[in-house]
Amino acid sequence: MQTKTRILLASTLLGAASLAQAGTSANVYVVSDYLFRGVSQTNDGAAVQGGIDYEHDSGFYAGTWMSTLGNGAGVEDDIYLGFAGEAGSISYDIGAIRYIYPSLTDFDATEIYAGIDVGPVGVKYWYEVNGDWGYLEGNASFDLKEDLSLSLHIGSTDFNGGGDYIDYNVALGKTWKDLDWSLMISNTDISGDDWTIVASAGYSFDL
């Protein structure tokens, strides 16, 4: 696996920090495929994922998130911190994340990120601190009816040295029986890629 592809083992599930009341929470999920920026990290297999998050009233947050990888690759462990807030109708989020792979060599990486949201639409940019890649994404989320939401995503990965590509997905999410359920269809413009359907179920709770 080439050095430039190590970012494909990173997580985008942490998302933007919530602006909810301060506290500590945890989450556990099962996914039918772990996609990162449109590319499977589990060879199209399932993964178990979970994390712990802390949020302060000031907007500061920190957390850790982990996923199984399969194929003898062990696990991915992410550690992140940042600051989220609001300025009028605009929400913002800035921070840094460290990706750690105990069973892999030379795959650990660090990104810094910054994003803004206006209503249901947001943009975010992630930059690898050594300049090996950058990632620009646009997201939109809409409430269709009670406990049912629609999410749209498009992202562009820019590698230093070539291999750039675009990923995109559409997802439906619903809370049912105290669980968070989602169904996503995803693809990239990488030659030979096909549409992938990913189902997930999880549970979040306060600590």
C-alpha positions in Angstrom: 0.0 0.0 0.0 1.5 3.3 -1.1 2.1 6.1 1.4 -0.5 8.4 -0.3 -3.2 5.8 0.4 -2.8 5.8 4.1 -5.5 8.5 4.4 -8.0 6.1 3.1 -7.9 4.3 6.5 -9.1 7.4 8.3 -12.5 8.1 9.8 -15.1 10.7 8.8 -17.7 9.5 11.3 -16.8 11.9 14.0 -18.4 14.8 12.0 -18.8 18.3 13.4 -18.9 18.7 17.1 -22.4 19.1 18.6 -23.3 22.4 20.2 -25.4 20.6 22.8 -25.1 21.1 26.6 -21.8 20.2 28.1 -21.2 16.6 29.1 -19.7 13.2 28.2 -21.3 10.8 25.8 -20.5 7.5 24.1 -21.6 5.6 21.0 -21.4 2.1 19.6 -22.2 1.2 16.0 -22.2 -1.8 13.6 -21.7 -1.0 9.9 -22.0 -3.3 6.9 -18.9 -1.6 5.4 -16.5 1.0 6.7 -16.2 3.6 4.0 -13.7 6.5 4.3 -14.2 9.2 1.7 -15.9 6.6 -0.5 -13.3 3.8 -0.2 -13.8 0.7 1.8 -11.4 0.1 4.7 -12.6 -3.4 5.4 -12.5 -5.0 2.0 -16.3 -4.6 1.7 -16.7 -6.3 5.1 -18.5 -5.2 8.3 -17.0 -3.3 11.2 -17.7 -2.5 14.8 -17.1 1.1 15.8 -17.5 3.3 18.9 -16.3 6.4 20.6 -16.4 8.7 23.7 -16.9 12.4 23.4 -16.6 15.3 25.9 -18.2 18.7 25.2 -17.8 21.9 27.3 -20.2 24.9 27.4 -17.4 27.0 26.0 -17.5 25.1 22.7 -14.3 23.0 23.4 -14.7 19.3 22.7 -12.4 16.3 22.7 -12.9 12.6 22.0 -11.7 9.3 20.7 -13.2 6.9 18.2 -12.2 3.4 17.2 -13.1 1.0 14.3 -12.1 -2.6 13.4 -10.4 -2.9 10.0 -10.2 -6.6 9.3 -7.8 -8.4 7.0 -5.2 -8.5 9.7 -5.0 -4.7 9.9 -6.2 -4.5 13.5 -8.0 -1.3 14.5 -8.0 2.4 13.8 -8.0 4.7 16.8 -8.7 8.4 16.3 -8.1 11.1 18.9 -9.4 14.6 18.2 -10.1 18.0 19.8 -11.5 21.2 18.6 -13.8 24.2 19.2 -17.3 24.7 17.8 -19.5 27.7 18.1 -22.0 30.1 16.4 -21.7 33.6 14.9 -25.2 34.7 14.0 -26.7 32.2 11.6 -23.3 30.6 10.9 -22.0 27.6 12.9 -18.2 26.9 12.8 -15.9 24.1 13.8 -12.1 24.0 13.9 -9.9 21.3 15.3 -7.3 18.6 14.8 -7.4 14.8 14.6 -4.7 12.1 15.0 -5.2 8.7 13.2 -3.4 5.8 14.9 -3.0 2.3 13.5 -1.2 0.1 16.1 -0.9 -2.9 13.7 0.3 -0.9 10.7 3.6 0.8 9.9 3.9 4.4 8.7 0.1 4.9 8.5 -0.4 7.2 11.4 -1.4 10.7 10.3 -2.6 14.1 11.6 -5.1 16.4 10.0 -6.3 19.9 10.9 -9.8 21.0 9.8 -12.2 23.9 9.7 -15.8 24.1 8.6 -18.8 26.3 8.6 -22.5 25.6 8.3 -25.4 27.9 7.3 -28.7 26.3 8.0 -28.7 22.7 6.6 -25.7 23.2 4.3 -22.0 23.1 5.3 -18.5 23.0 3.9 -15.4 21.6 5.6 -11.7 21.4 4.7 -9.2 18.8 6.1 -5.4 19.3 5.6 -2.7 16.7 6.4 -0.1 18.5 8.4 2.8 17.3 6.2 1.1 18.5 3.0 0.5 15.0 1.6 -3.2 15.6 0.9 -6.2 17.9 1.4 -9.9 17.1 1.4 -12.8 19.5 0.7 -16.3 18.4 1.4 -19.8 19.7 1.1 -22.7 18.4 3.1 -26.4 19.0 3.5 -29.0 17.5 5.9 -32.7 17.8 5.8 -35.5 16.6 8.2 -38.1 14.8 6.1 -40.4 14.0 8.9 -40.3 13.0 12.6 -37.1 10.9 13.2 -36.3 10.6 9.5 -33.5 12.6 7.8 -31.9 12.9 4.4 -28.1 13.6 4.0 -26.2 14.6 0.9 -22.4 14.6 0.6 -19.8 15.3 -2.0 -16.0 15.5 -1.4 -12.8 16.0 -3.3 -9.5 14.4 -2.3 -6.3 16.1 -3.5 -3.2 14.1 -3.1 0.3 15.6 -3.4 1.6 13.6 -6.4 -1.6 12.6 -8.1 -4.4 10.2 -7.7 -7.1 12.8 -6.9 -10.7 11.7 -6.9 -14.2 12.7 -6.0 -16.7 10.8 -3.7 -20.4 11.3 -3.2 -23.2 9.7 -1.2 -26.8 9.9 -0.2 -28.1 8.6 3.1 -31.3 8.2 5.0 -31.3 8.2 8.8 -33.9 7.2 11.3 -34.2 6.8 15.1 -36.3 3.7 15.9 -36.5 1.5 19.0 -33.8 3.8 20.7 -31.4 3.0 18.0 -30.0 5.1 15.2 -30.4 3.5 11.8 -29.0 4.6 8.4 -28.9 3.4 4.8 -26.4 5.0 2.5 -25.5 4.6 -1.2 -22.0 5.8 -2.1 -19.7 5.9 -5.1 -16.5 7.6 -6.4 -15.1 8.6 -9.8 -12.2 6.2 -9.4 -12.1 4.0 -12.5 -13.9 0.6 -11.8 -15.7 1.7 -8.7 -19.3 0.7 -8.3 -22.1 1.9 -6.1 -21.9 0.6 -2.6 -24.8 0.3 -0.2 -24.0 0.6 3.5 -26.4 -0.1 6.4 -25.6 0.8 10.0 -27.2 0.6 13.4 -26.0 2.2 16.6 -26.7 3.5 20.1 -25.6 6.8 21.7 -25.9 7.5 25.5 -24.7 9.9 28.1 -22.0 9.0 30.6 
